[in-house]
Amino acid sequence: MKLYEGKAKILETTDNKDVLIQLFKDDLTAFNAEKKDNREGKGALNNQTSSILFEYLQKEGIKTHFIKVIDNTKMMVQKVSIFKIEVVLRNVAAGSIVKRIGIQNGTTINPAILEFYYKDDALGDPLINQDHIRFLNLAKSEELEEISVIALKVNDLLKSFFIKRDLILVDLKLEFGRNTRGEILLADEISADTCRLWDAKTRESLDKDIFREDKGDVLTGYREVLKRLKTKR
Amino acid sequence: MKLYEGKAKILETTDNKDVLIQLFKDDLTAFNAEKKDNREGKGALNNQTSSILFEYLQKEGIKTHFIKVIDNTKMMVQKVSIFKIEVVLRNVAAGSIVKRIGIQNGTTINPAILEFYYKDDALGDPLINQDHIRFLNLAKSEELEEISVIALKVNDLLKSFFIKRDLILVDLKLEFGRNTRGEILLADEISADTCRLWDAKTRESLDKDIFREDKGDVLTGYREVLKRLKTKR
């Protein structure tokens, strides 16, 4: 039974109340869904990419909602209650930060910048800080602290993982949830939809910026990312 | 000699290299100077209001750049190097936060929300967080910590000060600087230009929102604020 449908994924219930099916759709959206498309095969690419990345992170000790791959477009996940916070980590300046603080696209950011956005489509997912989060009751301060620590660790792990595959992790968006046992888990997806990934040599986008900025065939980029993840496991 | 001219004030040098004259102009600007006016007497009102508030804060142990009143529109201040950060404290929802996080104008915020904005007109003074401040080198993390502690204390002091005069301190913007001896001082001004102040009974604006939102004669509001500060010292 469908429990929830978002812009890019559907969550379905299973016989086990603590377990859900996460189905990756072929819909592509950008700029708070002002720009839309549907590309056959996109969901399958993101499901495979996310599965590989969740497996890697779990092996490295990160608790995620991922249980196993079911088929091309579906994975089995733990049911979590999602924090309405998008956690963004930036290793290279691209996208909104370029305009916000007036730095050049491509500038290295080290240590990474961590940002919180309020997951609220109607408000356009605004940047917020710890005090807004406390006021809005989006997470307790100790939960936010735990989320921040995990997010920075995930960023470090993925940054080195990707660079070994000649991919620069420019930035990534993470979402977290709490499972029925009270554990905070990395949830949602990790893919070329939610990370900016550049080819390490050409610095070409291999991620959703291809779609956002009409830079060519977005699936070619997503396929290239997946190929590099699969070639070197 | 004129050292610096901003939208609302001029800083002039004196014989003492550590001391400046701060002159309050009659110019009124809002929305990053997109809306402008000039009202004779505005500078004098802000100079007097700021002087009273700086004196009060100093008596309560807050280090400020204020030395003494010189005349109607001028005060003597310590020379500081200003941190390019606007520190905003919010006790009641009004202005930009209403749209940002989708709360109703007039909602009580307690404990106060503290926000940092990048003092950069060209960028429209964007909201930033600690990581942006570190990356942009606007303040060291221990300086930011000290600034935050002082800002919260200033907010508490002013909130009780104003309420005794039937004024609600809705929000306020503070700026800090470092003097030649290395001390962090509260600087700039504190007035109806930089605070939102509502009549405690009618909840009418007595601050720059009168000008921003064309709610009547802005100087009437500023004069009322000053009157209440002078009546009860």
Interface residues (C-beta under 8 A of the other chain):
Chain A: K99 R100 I101 G102 I109 P111 A112 I113 L114 E115 F116 Y118 D120 A122 L123 P126 L127 I128 N129 D131 H132 R134 F135 L136
Chain B: K99 R100 I101 G102 I109 P111 A112 I113 L114 E115 F116 Y118 D120 A122 L123 P126 L127 I128 N129 D131 H132 R134 F135 L136
